[in-house]
């Protein structure tokens, strides 16, 4: 099983990019993340609770139960229920202990580094040298001939600055002042509110969204390569941890933002 998380990739960016590789898996769905930034959304995912469909007329407990029950089909386990994941409620540990899976991860974002609790239950958890190199992940992707493997792949190209691996760093867009502010905060130096980065204008915001759409198009070929690499019968899920704001209602980015566009994510699932 391979779960690909396109970091920060909002649903309509995938719709506009129309990556053909996803057609091999199934229908693209609009789903909703349980969180608006990377770490908590990955925690939900690794509990076995994938982005949801926001169903009406059901209790929340029913929705959680249905989400967990879907793993029965994915894993070939009869009547898998939430209590089967007890006491840890942690999918990687369940896969290791109960089903004999190798559990492995390659991640792009520093907030997911191997020292975080998210790495618990994984045989290997690799922080990639670059934040935007899905191709390098595929170069390192391996499968065992004798044991099933679960892979989590956190893909950073779709995260700001929305850059494919081949693009020179000097060509990346930059939020004026943002990098210097972060550096001073990391050094423990005070930052006055007057030094906050200036907000992008609408034209620049639009160009950033185009960059995310373009990078999804770039990833299409790499996703197709992934489909060709996995063993027959592999379940592949492609989704995102959260969306992104490009100036809508005065927001940019993700995190401390309450907005539909930061929660809307793509979701495609199928067996290769």
C-alpha contacts under 8 A as a table, 3 or more apart, distances in Angstrom:
res1	aa1	res2	aa2	distance
1	X	148	X	7.86
1	X	149	X	6.30
1	X	150	X	4.79
1	X	151	X	6.24
1	X	234	X	5.38
1	X	235	X	4.81
1	X	236	X	5.90
2	X	150	X	5.87
2	X	151	X	4.68
2	X	152	X	6.09
2	X	153	X	7.47
2	X	234	X	7.38
2	X	235	X	6.37
2	X	236	X	4.85
2	X	237	X	6.34
3	X	150	X	7.95
3	X	151	X	6.17
3	X	152	X	5.00
3	X	153	X	6.17
3	X	236	X	5.90
3	X	237	X	4.76
3	X	238	X	6.05
3	X	239	X	7.78
4	X	152	X	6.23
4	X	153	X	4.84
4	X	154	X	6.12
4	X	155	X	7.06
4	X	236	X	7.60
4	X	237	X	6.05
4	X	238	X	4.73
4	X	239	X	6.28
4	X	240	X	7.80
5	X	152	X	7.66
5	X	153	X	6.09
5	X	154	X	4.81
5	X	155	X	5.90
5	X	238	X	6.10
5	X	239	X	5.12
5	X	240	X	4.69
5	X	241	X	6.21
6	X	9	X	5.60
6	X	154	X	6.31
6	X	155	X	4.96
6	X	156	X	6.66
6	X	157	X	7.70
6	X	158	X	6.14
6	X	159	X	7.97
6	X	238	X	7.43
6	X	239	X	6.12
6	X	240	X	4.59
6	X	241	X	6.94
7	X	38	X	7.39
7	X	154	X	6.49
7	X	155	X	5.73
7	X	156	X	5.50
7	X	157	X	7.54
7	X	158	X	5.72
7	X	159	X	5.51
7	X	240	X	5.55
7	X	241	X	5.77
7	X	242	X	7.04
8	X	37	X	7.90
8	X	38	X	7.83
8	X	158	X	6.08
8	X	159	X	5.20
8	X	160	X	7.99
8	X	240	X	6.38
8	X	241	X	6.29
8	X	242	X	5.18
8	X	243	X	4.82
8	X	244	X	5.65
8	X	254	X	7.67
9	X	13	X	6.86
9	X	14	X	7.64
9	X	158	X	5.60
9	X	159	X	7.00
9	X	212	X	7.46
9	X	240	X	5.72
9	X	241	X	7.65
9	X	242	X	6.60
9	X	243	X	5.09
9	X	244	X	6.52
9	X	265	X	6.76
9	X	266	X	7.73
10	X	13	X	5.59
10	X	14	X	7.10
10	X	240	X	7.36
10	X	242	X	6.76
10	X	243	X	3.89
10	X	244	X	5.65
10	X	261	X	6.73
10	X	262	X	7.01
10	X	263	X	7.85
10	X	264	X	5.99
10	X	265	X	5.08
10	X	266	X	6.79
11	X	14	X	5.52
11	X	15	X	6.53
11	X	30	X	6.32
11	X	243	X	7.00
11	X	261	X	7.98
11	X	264	X	5.63
11	X	265	X	4.44
11	X	266	X	4.58
12	X	15	X	4.74
12	X	16	X	6.09
12	X	266	X	7.96
13	X	16	X	5.22
13	X	17	X	6.12
13	X	209	X	7.58
13	X	212	X	6.63
13	X	213	X	4.92
13	X	216	X	7.42
14	X	17	X	4.99
14	X	18	X	5.98
14	X	19	X	7.12
14	X	213	X	6.67
14	X	216	X	6.51
14	X	266	X	6.95
15	X	18	X	5.32
16	X	213	X	6.53
17	X	213	X	5.37
17	X	214	X	6.77
17	X	216	X	6.09
17	X	217	X	5.37
18	X	217	X	7.33
19	X	22	X	6.05
19	X	23	X	7.69
19	X	216	X	7.19
19	X	217	X	5.92
19	X	220	X	5.15
20	X	23	X	5.44
20	X	24	X	7.52
20	X	220	X	6.72
21	X	24	X	5.70
21	X	25	X	7.62
21	X	220	X	5.84
21	X	221	X	7.28
21	X	223	X	6.13
21	X	224	X	5.02
22	X	25	X	5.37
22	X	26	X	6.67
22	X	27	X	7.79
22	X	28	X	7.49
22	X	220	X	7.98
22	X	223	X	7.79
22	X	268	X	6.93
23	X	26	X	5.45
23	X	27	X	6.62
23	X	28	X	7.88
24	X	270	X	7.75
24	X	272	X	7.80
25	X	236	X	7.43
25	X	268	X	6.62
25	X	269	X	5.70
25	X	270	X	4.25
25	X	271	X	6.43
25	X	272	X	7.00
26	X	268	X	6.01
26	X	269	X	5.98
26	X	270	X	5.68
27	X	268	X	6.14
27	X	269	X	7.79
28	X	266	X	6.62
28	X	267	X	5.84
28	X	268	X	5.09
29	X	266	X	5.85
29	X	267	X	5.08
29	X	268	X	6.32
30	X	53	X	7.39
30	X	264	X	6.51
30	X	265	X	5.99
30	X	266	X	5.28
30	X	267	X	6.38
31	X	51	X	5.75
31	X	52	X	5.39
31	X	53	X	4.99
31	X	54	X	7.50
31	X	264	X	5.78
31	X	265	X	5.29
31	X	266	X	6.07
31	X	267	X	6.30
32	X	51	X	5.17
32	X	52	X	5.19
32	X	53	X	6.26
32	X	54	X	7.02
32	X	242	X	7.78
32	X	263	X	5.14
32	X	264	X	4.70
32	X	265	X	5.59
33	X	36	X	7.00
33	X	41	X	6.75
33	X	50	X	7.77
33	X	51	X	4.71
33	X	52	X	6.58
33	X	240	X	7.95
33	X	241	X	6.38
33	X	242	X	5.59
33	X	263	X	5.04
33	X	264	X	6.54
33	X	265	X	6.55
34	X	41	X	6.08
34	X	44	X	7.15
34	X	51	X	6.53
34	X	52	X	7.60
34	X	263	X	7.39
35	X	38	X	7.76
35	X	40	X	6.06
35	X	41	X	5.01
35	X	241	X	7.72
35	X	242	X	6.76
35	X	263	X	7.02
36	X	41	X	7.15
36	X	241	X	7.77
36	X	242	X	5.41
36	X	243	X	7.26
36	X	254	X	6.09
36	X	255	X	5.00
36	X	256	X	7.23
36	X	257	X	7.04
36	X	258	X	7.78
36	X	262	X	5.96
36	X	263	X	6.05
37	X	40	X	6.54
37	X	41	X	6.34
37	X	241	X	7.03
37	X	242	X	6.08
37	X	254	X	6.18
37	X	255	X	4.71
38	X	41	X	5.45
38	X	42	X	6.20
38	X	111	X	7.51
38	X	112	X	7.92
38	X	241	X	5.93
38	X	242	X	7.06
39	X	42	X	5.34
39	X	43	X	6.34
39	X	111	X	6.59
39	X	112	X	6.57
40	X	43	X	4.89
40	X	44	X	6.39
41	X	44	X	5.19
41	X	45	X	6.28
41	X	241	X	5.48
41	X	242	X	7.24
42	X	45	X	4.88
42	X	46	X	6.06
42	X	118	X	7.68
42	X	241	X	6.54
43	X	46	X	5.22
43	X	47	X	6.28
43	X	118	X	6.56
44	X	47	X	5.10
44	X	48	X	6.73
44	X	49	X	5.43
44	X	50	X	6.86
45	X	48	X	5.24
45	X	49	X	5.03
45	X	50	X	4.99
45	X	51	X	7.53
46	X	49	X	7.05
46	X	90	X	6.14
46	X	91	X	5.54
46	X	92	X	6.85
46	X	118	X	7.88
47	X	89	X	5.72
47	X	90	X	4.67
47	X	91	X	5.28
48	X	67	X	7.56
48	X	68	X	6.07
48	X	71	X	7.88
48	X	90	X	7.14
48	X	91	X	5.55
49	X	52	X	7.98
49	X	64	X	6.96
49	X	67	X	5.95
49	X	68	X	6.37
50	X	67	X	6.95
51	X	265	X	7.62
51	X	267	X	7.71
52	X	67	X	7.87
55	X	58	X	6.72
55	X	63	X	7.61
58	X	62	X	6.41
58	X	63	X	7.00
59	X	62	X	5.27
59	X	63	X	6.67
60	X	63	X	5.12
60	X	64	X	6.36
61	X	64	X	5.17
61	X	65	X	6.14
62	X	65	X	5.06
62	X	66	X	6.14
63	X	66	X	5.18
63	X	67	X	6.22
64	X	67	X	5.10
64	X	68	X	6.31
65	X	68	X	5.24
65	X	69	X	6.00
65	X	81	X	6.72
65	X	82	X	6.28
66	X	69	X	4.94
66	X	70	X	6.35
67	X	70	X	5.48
67	X	71	X	7.59
68	X	71	X	5.75
68	X	72	X	7.93
68	X	80	X	7.25
68	X	81	X	6.06
68	X	82	X	5.88
69	X	72	X	5.60
69	X	73	X	7.91
69	X	79	X	6.84
69	X	80	X	5.47
69	X	81	X	5.44
69	X	82	X	7.45
70	X	73	X	5.74
70	X	74	X	6.67
71	X	74	X	4.79
71	X	75	X	5.76
71	X	76	X	7.85
71	X	77	X	7.56
71	X	80	X	6.81
72	X	75	X	5.42
72	X	76	X	5.43
72	X	77	X	4.61
72	X	78	X	5.70
72	X	79	X	6.00
72	X	80	X	5.14
73	X	76	X	5.17
73	X	77	X	6.80
73	X	78	X	7.88
74	X	77	X	7.97
74	X	235	X	6.71
77	X	80	X	6.05
80	X	84	X	6.46
81	X	84	X	5.48
81	X	85	X	7.49
82	X	85	X	5.62
82	X	86	X	7.33
82	X	89	X	7.69
83	X	86	X	5.21
83	X	87	X	7.92
85	X	88	X	6.48
85	X	89	X	4.75
85	X	90	X	6.48
85	X	91	X	6.95
85	X	94	X	6.18
86	X	89	X	5.07
86	X	90	X	7.93
88	X	93	X	7.70
90	X	93	X	5.66
90	X	94	X	6.39
90	X	121	X	7.84
91	X	94	X	5.03
91	X	95	X	6.10
92	X	95	X	5.10
92	X	96	X	6.18
92	X	103	X	6.23
92	X	120	X	7.87
92	X	121	X	5.15
92	X	122	X	6.33
93	X	96	X	5.02
93	X	97	X	5.89
93	X	120	X	7.78
93	X	121	X	4.66
93	X	122	X	7.48
94	X	97	X	5.28
94	X	98	X	5.42
94	X	99	X	7.07
95	X	98	X	5.69
95	X	99	X	5.02
95	X	100	X	6.21
95	X	101	X	5.30
95	X	102	X	7.83
95	X	103	X	7.43
96	X	99	X	5.90
96	X	100	X	4.86
96	X	101	X	4.80
96	X	102	X	6.39
96	X	103	X	6.77
96	X	121	X	7.33
97	X	100	X	5.97
97	X	101	X	7.85
100	X	147	X	6.91
100	X	148	X	7.24
101	X	147	X	6.18
101	X	148	X	5.02
101	X	149	X	5.25
101	X	150	X	6.53
102	X	122	X	7.72
102	X	123	X	6.43
102	X	147	X	6.89
102	X	148	X	6.29
102	X	149	X	4.58
102	X	150	X	6.09
103	X	121	X	7.27
103	X	122	X	4.84
103	X	123	X	5.34
103	X	124	X	6.90
103	X	149	X	5.94
103	X	150	X	4.85
103	X	151	X	6.24
104	X	122	X	5.51
104	X	123	X	5.73
104	X	124	X	4.84
104	X	125	X	5.85
104	X	149	X	7.43
104	X	150	X	6.12
104	X	151	X	4.97
104	X	152	X	6.40
105	X	122	X	7.26
105	X	124	X	6.25
105	X	125	X	4.67
105	X	126	X	6.14
105	X	151	X	5.43
105	X	152	X	4.54
105	X	153	X	5.86
105	X	154	X	7.99
106	X	125	X	5.88
106	X	126	X	4.73
106	X	127	X	6.03
106	X	128	X	6.59
106	X	137	X	6.81
106	X	151	X	7.84
106	X	152	X	6.39
106	X	153	X	5.13
106	X	154	X	6.40
107	X	112	X	6.66
107	X	113	X	7.43
107	X	125	X	7.64
107	X	126	X	6.28
107	X	127	X	5.21
107	X	128	X	6.01
107	X	152	X	7.74
107	X	153	X	5.85
107	X	154	X	4.52
107	X	155	X	6.77
108	X	112	X	7.60
108	X	127	X	6.19
108	X	128	X	5.49
108	X	129	X	7.97
108	X	130	X	6.85
108	X	131	X	4.50
108	X	132	X	6.75
108	X	133	X	7.98
108	X	154	X	5.69
108	X	155	X	5.87
108	X	156	X	5.24
109	X	112	X	5.60
109	X	113	X	7.18
109	X	127	X	7.72
109	X	131	X	6.08
109	X	154	X	7.51
109	X	156	X	6.60
110	X	113	X	5.19
110	X	127	X	7.43
111	X	116	X	7.90
112	X	116	X	6.45
112	X	118	X	7.12
112	X	127	X	7.77
113	X	116	X	5.91
113	X	119	X	7.89
113	X	126	X	7.73
113	X	127	X	5.77
114	X	117	X	7.95
114	X	118	X	7.61
114	X	119	X	5.53
114	X	125	X	5.83
114	X	126	X	6.73
114	X	127	X	6.71
115	X	119	X	7.06
116	X	119	X	6.05
117	X	120	X	5.62
119	X	122	X	5.81
119	X	125	X	6.21
122	X	125	X	6.36
128	X	131	X	6.55
128	X	133	X	7.94
128	X	137	X	7.85
130	X	133	X	6.12
131	X	155	X	7.79
131	X	156	X	5.27
131	X	157	X	7.10
132	X	155	X	6.86
132	X	156	X	4.67
132	X	157	X	4.39
132	X	163	X	6.84
132	X	164	X	6.32
132	X	165	X	5.58
133	X	136	X	5.44
133	X	137	X	6.87
133	X	155	X	7.55
133	X	156	X	7.23
133	X	157	X	6.93
133	X	164	X	7.30
133	X	165	X	5.25
134	X	137	X	5.04
134	X	138	X	6.46
134	X	155	X	5.95
134	X	156	X	7.52
134	X	157	X	7.47
134	X	165	X	7.94
134	X	219	X	7.95
134	X	222	X	7.35
135	X	138	X	5.11
135	X	139	X	6.30
135	X	222	X	6.55
136	X	139	X	4.94
136	X	140	X	6.43
137	X	140	X	5.18
137	X	141	X	6.12
137	X	153	X	7.75
138	X	141	X	4.96
138	X	226	X	6.84
143	X	148	X	7.61
143	X	149	X	6.24
143	X	230	X	7.84
143	X	231	X	7.78
144	X	147	X	5.47
144	X	148	X	6.60
144	X	149	X	6.83
145	X	148	X	7.82
155	X	158	X	7.13
156	X	159	X	5.27
157	X	160	X	7.72
157	X	161	X	7.93
157	X	162	X	5.44
157	X	163	X	5.44
157	X	164	X	5.66
157	X	165	X	7.46
157	X	215	X	6.64
158	X	161	X	7.83
158	X	162	X	4.93
158	X	163	X	7.18
158	X	212	X	5.74
158	X	215	X	6.35
158	X	216	X	6.87
159	X	162	X	5.26
159	X	163	X	7.94
159	X	212	X	7.81
160	X	163	X	7.47
161	X	172	X	6.19
161	X	173	X	6.14
161	X	174	X	7.27
161	X	208	X	7.88
162	X	208	X	7.57
162	X	211	X	5.75
162	X	212	X	5.19
162	X	215	X	6.34
163	X	167	X	6.38
163	X	172	X	6.84
163	X	211	X	7.41
163	X	212	X	7.91
163	X	215	X	6.47
164	X	167	X	5.67
164	X	215	X	6.03
164	X	218	X	7.05
167	X	171	X	6.88
167	X	172	X	7.71
168	X	171	X	5.55
168	X	172	X	7.22
169	X	172	X	5.33
173	X	208	X	8.00
174	X	178	X	7.82
175	X	178	X	5.51
175	X	179	X	7.52
175	X	197	X	7.07
175	X	198	X	7.85
175	X	199	X	7.98
175	X	200	X	7.46
176	X	179	X	7.69
176	X	197	X	5.71
176	X	198	X	6.48
177	X	180	X	5.54
177	X	181	X	6.29
177	X	195	X	7.67
177	X	196	X	7.03
177	X	197	X	4.71
177	X	198	X	7.35
178	X	181	X	5.22
178	X	182	X	6.31
178	X	196	X	7.38
178	X	197	X	5.41
179	X	182	X	5.23
179	X	183	X	6.22
180	X	183	X	5.06
180	X	184	X	6.28
181	X	184	X	5.26
181	X	185	X	6.23
181	X	191	X	6.93
181	X	195	X	7.61
181	X	196	X	7.29
181	X	197	X	7.90
182	X	185	X	5.11
182	X	186	X	6.15
183	X	186	X	5.15
183	X	187	X	6.34
184	X	187	X	5.03
184	X	188	X	6.33
184	X	189	X	5.19
184	X	190	X	7.13
184	X	191	X	7.17
185	X	188	X	5.02
185	X	189	X	5.58
185	X	190	X	6.73
185	X	191	X	7.06
186	X	189	X	7.55
191	X	195	X	6.62
191	X	196	X	7.98
192	X	195	X	5.48
192	X	196	X	7.34
193	X	196	X	5.42
200	X	204	X	5.98
200	X	205	X	6.21
200	X	247	X	7.88
201	X	204	X	5.49
201	X	205	X	6.27
202	X	205	X	5.02
202	X	206	X	6.16
202	X	247	X	6.63
203	X	206	X	5.16
203	X	207	X	6.39
204	X	207	X	5.06
204	X	208	X	6.34
205	X	208	X	5.10
205	X	209	X	6.45
205	X	246	X	5.21
205	X	247	X	5.94
206	X	209	X	5.19
206	X	210	X	6.33
206	X	246	X	6.79
207	X	210	X	5.02
207	X	211	X	6.28
208	X	211	X	4.98
208	X	212	X	6.52
208	X	246	X	7.13
209	X	212	X	5.13
209	X	213	X	6.37
209	X	246	X	6.28
210	X	213	X	5.06
210	X	214	X	6.06
211	X	214	X	5.00
211	X	215	X	6.11
212	X	215	X	5.13
212	X	216	X	6.33
213	X	216	X	5.22
213	X	217	X	6.50
214	X	217	X	5.06
214	X	218	X	6.31
215	X	218	X	4.78
215	X	219	X	6.19
216	X	219	X	4.99
216	X	220	X	6.40
217	X	220	X	5.19
217	X	221	X	7.81
218	X	221	X	6.44
218	X	222	X	7.58
219	X	222	X	5.06
219	X	223	X	6.05
220	X	223	X	5.16
220	X	224	X	6.19
221	X	224	X	5.02
221	X	225	X	6.23
222	X	225	X	4.89
222	X	226	X	6.24
223	X	226	X	4.92
223	X	227	X	6.39
224	X	227	X	5.13
224	X	228	X	6.52
225	X	228	X	5.16
225	X	229	X	6.31
226	X	229	X	5.06
226	X	230	X	6.39
227	X	230	X	5.83
227	X	272	X	6.61
230	X	234	X	6.35
230	X	272	X	7.58
231	X	234	X	5.85
231	X	272	X	7.86
232	X	272	X	5.88
233	X	271	X	5.80
233	X	272	X	5.44
234	X	271	X	5.49
234	X	272	X	5.41
235	X	269	X	7.32
235	X	270	X	5.72
235	X	271	X	4.28
235	X	272	X	6.32
236	X	269	X	5.84
236	X	270	X	5.66
236	X	271	X	6.05
236	X	272	X	7.12
237	X	267	X	7.30
237	X	268	X	5.80
237	X	269	X	4.45
237	X	270	X	6.70
238	X	266	X	7.57
238	X	267	X	5.81
238	X	268	X	5.28
238	X	269	X	6.44
239	X	265	X	6.63
239	X	266	X	5.16
239	X	267	X	4.48
239	X	268	X	6.50
240	X	243	X	7.22
240	X	265	X	5.55
240	X	266	X	6.24
240	X	267	X	7.40
241	X	265	X	7.29
242	X	254	X	7.80
242	X	262	X	5.80
242	X	263	X	5.36
242	X	264	X	6.75
242	X	265	X	5.94
243	X	254	X	7.02
243	X	261	X	5.81
243	X	262	X	3.97
243	X	263	X	5.39
243	X	264	X	5.71
243	X	265	X	5.78
244	X	252	X	7.20
244	X	253	X	5.08
244	X	254	X	5.38
244	X	261	X	6.21
244	X	262	X	4.82
245	X	248	X	6.18
245	X	251	X	5.76
245	X	252	X	4.64
245	X	253	X	4.88
245	X	254	X	6.43
245	X	261	X	6.21
245	X	262	X	6.12
246	X	251	X	6.64
246	X	252	X	5.02
246	X	253	X	6.70
247	X	250	X	5.10
247	X	251	X	4.85
247	X	252	X	5.20
248	X	251	X	5.62
248	X	252	X	7.50
251	X	257	X	7.50
254	X	257	X	5.98
254	X	262	X	6.07
257	X	262	X	7.26
258	X	262	X	7.22
259	X	262	X	5.58
259	X	263	X	6.85
260	X	263	X	5.26
260	X	264	X	6.01
261	X	264	X	5.24
